[in-house]
Every structure is written in C-alpha cells, then in structure tokens.
Amino acid sequence: MMKKQPVIAMAILLLAALLSCSPRKESVYRKSMPIMDTIVSITVVCESKEQAEKALKETFAAMDHFAGLINFYSDASELSAINRNAGTSATKVSPETFDVIEQAVFVAGKSGGAFDPTIGPVVKLWDFAGRKMPSGIDVSRALPLVNYRDIILDRKNSSVLLRKKGMLMDLGGIAKGYAADIAAASLKKNGILSGLVAVAGDIRTFGMKPDRTPWSIGIKNPRQTGERDEIIAKVRLTQKAISTSGDYERYFIADGKRYHHILDPETGFSAETCRSVSIVADTAVYTDAFSTAVFVLGPEQGMRLAKEMGFDALIIDGHGTTHITDGLKEKISFEKNT
C-alpha cells in the first residue's frame, strides 16, 4: 500500500499539469453603438462576459470622447475651435486631436496632397443627401483655402493654427481609422487578447478567432446588382487593419454621371478613376487616410504609393479592372469576377 501513494500523487500532479495546459474556454462577445455618424461594431474574444462588458464599456467611452473632440459639425469640438480661429490664432488641443491632425498632415505630404484634411471649404459646398452639386465658380473660390501646408503644428504647446482665414479642416477621411486604433488599444489595455473593431469601412483586427484562424473581412462589390450587400472578396487578417473607400458610399447620379463624396483636393469634384480601394496596413489610421489618397491618385499612381509605403492594396478602377499587390494575393479569396 505504501508503494501506491507516490503513484497516486504522481497521477494527481500529471492531471493538474494537463488541466493547467489545456486550452482556455473562450467565447465571442459583440456589441454595436452609434458613434461618429455610423455604427461601430466591436467583437472580442475572452473568457467571461464580465470582462467583455467592462472592456467594451471603456472602449466605447474612449471612442465617444475622441469623436466629440474632432466633430466637424459640433461647435463644442476642438476641431471647430481650430476652424473658428483660422487666420487669427493657434488653438490648444488635447493630445488625441493633435496626434490625429499630425497623422493627417503626414499622409497629405506622402500623397502629394491627394489626401488633404483642409478640404473642408469644398466639402461644405456639396449636398449628397439632397443630390446637389456646387457650381464651378463656387468651387474655384474655395480651392485656394485647401492646402495642408497651411496647417501650423506646435508640438511643444500642443496647438494648431490654420494660416488663412476661412480655412476649414475636416478629419472625416482619417478620424474613423484613428478611432478604430483607439478602440484596439483600449481593448488590449483591458486584457482582451483578440478582437475586431469595425467603424464603417475601417476595420482593425488583433489576435485570432477562438478556432485560431484569422479574421475574415468581406470587401463589397462597388457595382452590386441587388439590394443586399454583395461581397466580391474576403481577406484573412490578424494584427492588421483594412479600410475600403468606394464611390458607392455617398453619391448621386446626375445627367448619367456619378458624383460621390471622395473629392479630389485639386479639382474640388469627385475623383473619377476608381470605384473602390482597399488598403491593408498595421494601423487603421493609415488604411483609412491612404485608401482615400490612393482612390484620388488612381490605379497607377495609387499602387505605386501603396507599395512605397509597404501596404497591400486592392484597387478596382473605373473600368472594373482589379489591381492587387503581391502580398495580398495569399490572403484574399475572390467570390466572383469583378
């Protein structure tokens, strides 16, 4: 009998070791909320509902706070304060506002102004919901106020100045991606090791799904035939972000021509050489802004910029032809021909 005790003890130790090494039971939790004039959906993978709820609550609060800082249409936002003080004085802003503007200026410089956050005076002339376009005269009067080089950043004082009176900064082309990155950082801070943040067409992934496979992200057909969304491709991602800019998001048809919200800062009118651009990179702030820049530049210049930045890209040009970087080919599967 005495000889059996070490055997029993060893069996207990082995069982404990096996239990401690067994995979943790993880579940998927999802929540959606309206933020930044869109629906934000967050999916997290964790062990308990309590952990998920706490992380999601703090994350949505952080996103909502950021949205309030950079709201183009709210007089109370820091962005509106910058715009009111254009041509007169610098505006002291929070670290988040300064950082997103600094990132916007970086993208503008890299894209040669194809992405320009000072396009606000032109944006205000368009009414896509009302199907109204501005006159060429009105656009030509607004264009001299569009120049990212007239954004003066003072990092030491965390202040921003628009050099000319009448300038308007609009961060709509970068803010949603930045918010997705804020969300990912907040979730990780709360112990979430895997998740997916979707802010309209800007998506940030980290970690893997519970079955240890990458997240699968659908890319919409820019010329779908039915009322339901048609997915033309799926991209498998982990630890990456993806953003899609398309001429189908906000648009109207007039005299047989499509007018959409992705405006060329050089002309003040809708960019015409692409239907859809998807960019894959490490952060959503870059995928958001660079997808707009590449769309404006067109397939040839846009693909060169994507490769220069080390990004993957899927471009569907104005003729419906698909252009894709080599790095994306192993991560993408097409549902149908485009």
N, C-alpha and C positions, 0 to 999 in steps of 0.2 A: 504493500500500500504506500509505503514511504517513497517508492520509486515513481509512483504515478503523479505525485504532486508537482515535480518540475515539468512533467509533460503537460499537465493541465495548465500550469502557469504559463508555459510557453505558448500553448494554444490560445489562451486569453490575450497574450501580448500580440500574437500574429493577427487575431481578429481585430484588435484595436488598431493595429497598423493598417490593416486593409480598409477599415472604416474611415480612418483619417485620410487615406489616399484616394478614396472613391470620389467620383465627380460630385460637385455640389449641385443640389437641385435648384435650377434657375427657372424663372418664369419671365414672360414678356408682359410688360405693362405699357399702356398707351394713354395719352391724353392730348386733347386739342383745345386751343383757345384762340380767339380773335386778337391779333396784335399786328400793328403796322399795316392796317387796312387789308389784312389777309388772314388766312387760317394757319396757325402754327401747330404742327403735329410733332410730338416727341414720343419716341419708342425707347424704352430702357429694358435692359436685361439685368435682373438682380434676384436675390434670394427671398425677399419679403416685400409684401405690399406696403408696409410701413416705411421701409427705406425708399421705395419708389415714390410714394406720395410726398415724403419730405424733400427728396431731391427735385421732383417736378415742381413743387410749390416754390422753392427757392429759385429755380431756373426760370420759370415763367415770370417771377417778380423781377429778376435781373434783366430779362429781355424787355419787359414793360417799362422799366426805368430808362433803359437806353432809348427805346422808342420815343419816350417823352422828351429826351434831350435833343433829338435830331428831326422832330416832326416839322416838315416844311410848311404845314398848314396851321400850326398852332402858334399863336402869338407868345405863348409862355415858354416855348422851347429855346434852347441855346442857339440853335441854328437860325431861328427867326431873329434873335438878338443880333447875331452876326450880320444878317441881311439888312436889318434896320440901320445898323451903324456903318454900312458900306460907304466908303469915301470920306468918312469923318473920324472914326476912332476904332481902335482894336477892342475886341471883346474877350474877356477872360472866360475860359470854358473849363469843363471837367476833363479829366484825363481821357475818358472814353471818347468824347466829342473831338478833342484834339487829335487823338490817335486815328480815328476813322477818317478825318479830313487829311491827315498826313499820308495815310494809305491811299486816299483818293488822288492826291497830288502825285504820288509815286506812279500810280497806274497811268495817269494822264501823261506824265513825262515819258514813260516807257512806250506808250501807244501813239506818241506824237499828237496828242490831243483828240484822238478818236473817241476816247472816254474823257469827258470834261465835266467836273462837278459844278462849274459855273454856268451851266446851260439853263438855269432857272428862268431867265427872262424870255427865252424861246418856249420853254415848256408851258409857261403861263398863257401863251397865245393859242395853244391847241385845246380843243374840247372833243375828246374821242367819244365820250358818252353821248354828247349832243351831235356828233358827226359833223363838227365844224372845224375847218382849217383856216389858218390865218392868211392874209394877203402877202404877196411877195414884198410889198413895201414895209409892212409891219415887221416881217422877219428881218429884212435888211437893216431896219433901225435897231433891232435888238441884238444882232450878231456882234457889234463892236463891244458889247458888255460880256461876251463869252470868251474868256481866256484864263485858263488855270494858272498862268504865270502871274496873274494879278492877285493871287492869294498869298498873303504875307503871314507866315507862321513864326511865332516866337515861342520856342520850346521852353526857354527859361521861365517865362511868365505865363505859359500855357494860354496864350492869346492868339486870336485870329483876326486878320484885317482883310477886307476886300478893298482893293486900291481905288476903284471907281464907284462913284455914287450911282445907284441904280442896278448894280450887280446883284445877282441872286444865286446863292448856292443851293443846289438840290442834290441830296445824297441818295436819292431813290435807286440809283444804279449800283450802290455798294452797301447800303445800310442793312439790307436783309441778310446778305452773306456775313457781314460783321456780327449781326445778332445771332446767327447760327453758330459762329465760333464762340461767342459769349456763352451760349447755351451748353456747348460741348465742354467748355472749361468748368462751368458751374456743376454739371453732372459729375464730372471726374472728381471735383473737389468734394462732392457728397458721396464718394465711394462707388459710383457707377462705373464699371469697367467696360461696358459695351452699350452702344445705343445709336440711335439715328434721329437727327433733327431735320425737319423739313419746314422751311419758311418759303412757301410758294414754290418756285422753281429752284431754290437754293437749298442744297442738302449737304449735311455734314455727318459722316459716319465715323465711328471708332469702335474697336473691338470686333467681335464676331457674333453671329446669331447663336442661340443655345445649341444648335447642332454643329457648331464650329465651322460653319460655312460663311462666306462673305455676304454682305447685304446686297440685294438685287434691286437696282434702281431703273425704273422704266423711263424711256425717252419718248415723248409724244410725237405723233405724226403731225407735222405742221400743215398738212393739207388733208385732214381726216374727212371722210365722206359722211359719217353718221353723227348723231348727237352725242353718243358716248365717246369717251377718250379712246383713241386708237394708239397703242404702243407699237412703235416700229422697231425698237431695240431695247435690250436690257443690259445694264453694265454691272458687273460684280465688283464691289468695292469694300475695302476695310481700311481704316485710318486715312481716308481720303474724303475730299469734298467734290461735289459736282453741281454745276449751275447750267441751266439752259435758258437762252434768250431767244424768243421767237416773234415773228411778225404776226402771229395769230392771237397774242395775248390781249392786246387792246388795239382795236383797229376799226376802220370802216372802209367801205368801197364807195368811191365817187367817180363817175364817168369811166367805169371799168378799171380804175386804178386803186390799189390797196395803199391806204395811209395808216401807219402804225406808230406806236409810241417810242420806238427806238430811233431817236433823232440823230442825224449827223451834225455835230457841232460846227462843221464848216459851212453847211448849207442851211441849217435850220429846218430841214424837211426829213422825212423818213428815209433811212438808209435802204438801198434798193437791191443789193447784190446777194443777199442771203435770205433764207426762210427760217433757218434755225441754227443755233450754235450752242454746243455743249462743251464745257471745259472741265477737265479733271485736274485737281491740284491738291496740295496738302491742306489748304485753308479755304474756307468758303468766301472770305473777304476778297480773295484773289479770283476765285472762279466766278463770282458774281460780277465784279467790275471788268475782268478780262473777257468774259463772254460777250458783254456789251461792246467792248473795244474791238474784238475780232469780228463781230457782226458788222460794225460800221466799216471796218477796213476791207471786208470782203474776203473771199476764199483764199486768194493767193497771198496777199499781204498778211491776212489774219493767221494763216497757217504758219507763215514764217515767224510771226510774233510768238505764237504758241510754242513752237519748237525752241525759239531763242530763250524763252522763259522756263523751259523744261516741263511744260504742261502737255497733257494729252488733250486732243480735240476731235470732235465730230462736227463737221460743217455740212449742212445741206444748203447748197447755193440756190440762187434764184431760178435755176432751171430744174431743180430737184436732184441734181447730181450730188453724190455723197463723197466727202473728203475726210480721211481719217488718218491719224498719226499711227505709226507702227506700234507704239507702246499700248495703244488702246485695243488693238486687234485681238489680243489674247484675253481681254477682259469683257468683250462685248459679244452678244449674240443677237442677230437680226431676226425680227419676227416676220418681216415681209420686205420685199424690194421697195426702195424709195425712188 
